[in-house]
Amino acid sequence: MTKRNSPVSDRPCIIPSYDAWVREVGWVAEALGIVSAAAYVSQNHTGEAETYGLPPLRYDIAASTLSDICEASVAAGRPPGSVHLVLVEGWELEALWNVLDVLRRSGDDPAGNEALAKLVRMYLWENEAHHPGTLADLIKAVERVLAVLTLDIPAVREIAAALALGREASPGLQHAVAELRAIWRAAGIQESEEQGLR
């Protein structure tokens, strides 16, 4: 279990130790970090706090949250295919939802926030060799991240309790993990090597 510093109540989230998912989370964090930096520059130079659709702090929170999750995933050192527990704050999830909403609106109607759409496209174009994709791909990636972080079903709660208490794997837990992986696969999140609860 990974505890992240905050005085606000935590939300337990079960996340996959899938290399592809961790890389995608890192890619989203990097993209949102670019938007956050640009938003702060705009705010400091023009006094406009929402040039990119949100105050820079919202992008900063979203980017930092995902960076922390990436670091926690790497630090956990779990084998590929396993799962682990992180604790995420409600206000961090809210920032991610805010960002997703603005990205969706920019994707649907770029003229609605041309500055954001242009900045994201420029980032994606400049980093195409390492992070190929489009604005639509970034939106889908944020959706997949939130699908993992906001999933609240009995299987997630059972796995979270088992990991928090250090329980041994049991048939019931293996079934819960299998159910969770099936939901992840349906959301487009998978790893070629899927193993048991570790």
N, C-alpha and C positions, 0 to 999 in steps of 0.2 A: 504494500500500500504506500502511496506517495501522498504526503501532506504538504499542501502549499499554504504559505502564510496568509492569513486573513482573519479579521475578527468576525466576519459574517459566517452564518451557517453554511456548511458544505453540502454539496450534492454528490453522492457516490456514483461514479461512472465506471463501467467495465469497458476497457478498450483493448483492441487486438494488438498483439506483438507481431503484426504483419509488416514486413519491410516496406511494401508498396503503400500501405496506409500511413505509416510514419513519415515516409518521404512526401506524401501528398499533404499531410498536415504541415510539414516544414515549408513546402512550396506556398501554401496559403498564408502561413505566418509571414513569410518573406514578402509576398505581394502586399499584404495589409500593412506591413512595416513601412514599405515604400509610400503607400497612401498616407499613413500617419505622419511621416516626415514631411511630405509635401503639404499636408494640411496644417502642420505647425508653422512651416515657412510662410504659407499664405496668411495665416492668422497673425503672425508677427509683423509681416510687411504691409498687409492691407487692412488688418483689423477685422477681416471677415472670417468668422469662426466656422462657417459651414460651406466653404467653397466646394468641398467634395461631398456634400450632402449630410455630413455629420460633423460634430465638433471633433477635433483631432484626438482628444482623449478617448473617444469611443473606439477609433481605429487602433489606438495604442493599446487599450485594454484587450481588444480582440487578438491583436498580433502577439502580445505578451502571453496571453493565456495559451495560445497554440504553441508558442515557443517553449513554454514551461512543460506542456504535455509531451512535446518531442523529447525534451531533455529527460523527463521522467521515464519515458519509454526506453530510451537508450540506457539510462542509469539502472533501470530495473534488471537489465541483462537477461531477460526472459528468452527462452528458446523460440525460434520462429513457430508460429501456430498457436502459441499459448496466449493467455489473456491476463490482464492485471487491472488493479483498481487504482483510480485517481480520484481526488476530491476536487470538484469545481464549484465555484461560487455562483449563486443565482445571478448576481450583477455581471459576472463574466459571460454567462450564457446570454444574458440580455444584450450585451454589447455585440456578441456574435449574431444574434437575430437582427439587431439594428443594421449591421453591416450587410447581412444577406438581403434585407429589404431594399437597401439603397442600391446594391449591385443589381438586383433583379429589375428595379425601376430604370437603372441606367442601361441594362441590357434590352429591356422592352422598348425604351424610348430614349436613345442616347442624347437627343436634344434636351431631354429633361435634366440631365447632368452631364453635359459634354465634357467638362473638365475631368470628372471621375472616369468616364468611359475612355477618354483619350489617354489619361495617365496609365490606366490598367493595360490598355492595348500596347502602349509604348513599353511598359515593363515586360509584357509577355513577348513582344517582338524582340527586344534586346536580349532576353534570356531564353530564346527559342531552343538553343542547343541543349540547355540543361533542363528547361521546363517548357516543353512545347505545349501550346494550348491557346485557347481563345477566351474572351470574356465569358462566353457561355460555359466553357470548361471550368473556369474559376468558380462560377456560380454553382455548378454541379458539385465541385469539390467541397465548397462550404456547406452545401446541403448534406453531403455524405458525412462530413465531420459532425454536423449537428444531429444527424440521424443516430450516430453512435453516442454522443454526449447526452442526448435527451431521452434515450430509450428507457422507459420505465415500465417494465413488465416483471412478473414474478421471478422469471429465470434470472434477470439481472440482480434483483434483490437477494436471491438465494446465493448466487455466486459472490456478490459483494460481501455478504455476511460470512461466507466460508473463507474468503481471502482475508478479511479483516480479523477473523478469529483463528486463522491458521489451521483450519480443519483439513483433514485428509480427504483426498478425492474419493467419491462414492458413486455408485450407479446413478443416484439422483442428481448429483452435481454434473456427472458426465452428460446426462440427458439435458440438463439446463444449458451447458456449454454448447451442445449440438444444436439446441433450439436457437441459441443466440447466433451461432455461426450461420444458420440457415437464414435468419433475418438479415444479417450482414451481407450474405451473398445476394439476396434479393435487392439490396440497396447498392449493389455493385462493389462491395468491399470483400475481397478474398485474397487468400495466399495459396500458392501452389502446395505448400506443405502444411497441412493442418494436423495438429497433434492434440493430445489430451490436456486437461486442466493441469497447470504446473504451479 
